[in-house]
């Protein structure tokens, strides 16, 4: 069971990092979501993977599941859903204003290459 969960965490992380390194905004958003899912599964797995074990401590119960990671994962899911919605709306607004969803716009990059160092944010004014 632990090998399966660890493999799933690794695949989610690898796919998320691969998508984050793309030039378009939609794969970057999907990659960020995959990495957050990997973190959620990691947090959930840190609470002792036990089948049919209650997350409540009672007298006489020897095998239990830690309830704290479950609460953390539930909170993280809600936060990541809200952040994904905000990022999608920012990406849609960027696409509607620029007409393209490239992260590094060639026109913007061409404008900063010929600019003075003080305009690029580097060097002395």
C-alpha positions in Angstrom: 0.0 0.0 0.0 2.8 2.4 0.9 4.6 1.7 -2.4 1.5 2.5 -4.4 0.9 5.8 -2.6 4.5 6.8 -2.8 4.5 6.0 -6.6 1.3 8.1 -7.0 2.9 11.0 -5.2 6.0 10.8 -7.4 4.0 10.6 -10.6 1.8 13.5 -9.6 4.8 15.6 -8.6 6.8 14.8 -11.8 3.8 15.5 -14.1 3.1 18.7 -12.2 6.6 20.0 -12.5 6.7 19.1 -16.2 3.5 21.0 -16.8 4.6 24.0 -14.7 7.6 24.4 -17.1 5.4 24.9 -20.2 5.1 28.3 -21.9 1.3 28.4 -21.9 -0.8 29.4 -18.9 -3.3 26.5 -19.0 -0.7 23.7 -18.6 1.0 25.8 -15.8 -2.4 26.0 -13.9 -2.9 22.2 -14.4 0.7 21.5 -13.2 0.2 23.7 -10.1 -3.0 21.7 -9.3 -1.2 18.4 -9.8 1.6 19.5 -7.4 -1.0 20.6 -4.8 -2.7 17.2 -5.2 0.6 15.5 -4.6 1.2 17.5 -1.5 -2.3 16.6 -0.3 -1.8 12.9 -0.8 1.6 13.2 1.0 -0.1 14.9 4.0 -2.8 12.3 4.0 -0.3 9.4 3.8 1.7 10.9 6.7 -1.2 10.1 9.0 -0.6 6.3 9.0 -2.1 4.4 6.2 -4.4 1.8 7.9 -7.4 0.1 6.3 -10.6 0.1 8.3 -9.0 2.0 11.2 -11.0 4.7 13.0 -9.6 8.2 13.2 -10.9 8.5 16.8 -9.0 7.4 19.9 -11.1 5.2 22.2 -10.3 2.8 25.0 -9.3 -0.5 23.7 -8.5 0.6 20.1 -4.9 -0.3 19.2 -4.8 0.6 15.5 -6.0 4.1 14.6 -5.5 6.7 11.9 -4.2 10.1 12.9 -7.1 12.6 12.3 -4.8 15.7 12.1 -3.5 15.0 8.5 -7.1 14.4 7.4 -8.1 17.8 8.7 -5.1 19.5 7.1 -5.8 17.8 3.7 -9.5 18.9 3.9 -8.3 22.5 4.5 -5.7 22.3 1.8 -8.2 21.1 -0.7 -10.5 24.0 -0.1 -7.7 26.5 -0.3 -6.2 25.0 -3.4 -9.6 25.0 -5.1 -10.1 28.7 -4.3 -6.6 29.6 -5.5 -7.1 27.6 -8.7 -10.3 29.5 -9.4 -8.5 32.8 -8.9 -5.6 31.8 -11.1 -7.9 30.6 -13.9 -9.7 34.0 -13.8 -6.4 35.8 -14.0 -5.4 33.6 -16.9 -8.7 34.2 -18.7 -8.3 38.0 -18.2 -4.8 37.9 -19.5 -5.9 35.9 -22.5 -8.7 38.2 -23.3 -6.5 41.3 -23.0 -3.5 40.0 -24.9 -5.2 37.6 -27.3 -2.6 34.9 -26.4 -1.8 32.7 -23.4 1.9 32.6 -23.7 3.8 33.2 -20.4 6.7 35.0 -22.1 5.3 37.3 -24.7 8.0 37.9 -27.5 6.9 41.5 -27.9 7.4 42.2 -24.2 10.7 40.4 -24.1 11.9 42.3 -27.2 11.0 45.6 -25.5 13.1 44.7 -22.4 16.1 43.5 -24.3 16.8 46.9 -25.8 15.9 48.9 -22.7 18.4 50.6 -20.4 19.5 48.6 -17.3 17.6 51.0 -15.0 14.4 50.2 -16.9 14.9 46.4 -16.7 15.4 46.6 -13.0 19.1 45.8 -13.0 22.2 48.0 -12.9 22.5 51.6 -11.6 20.3 54.4 -12.8 
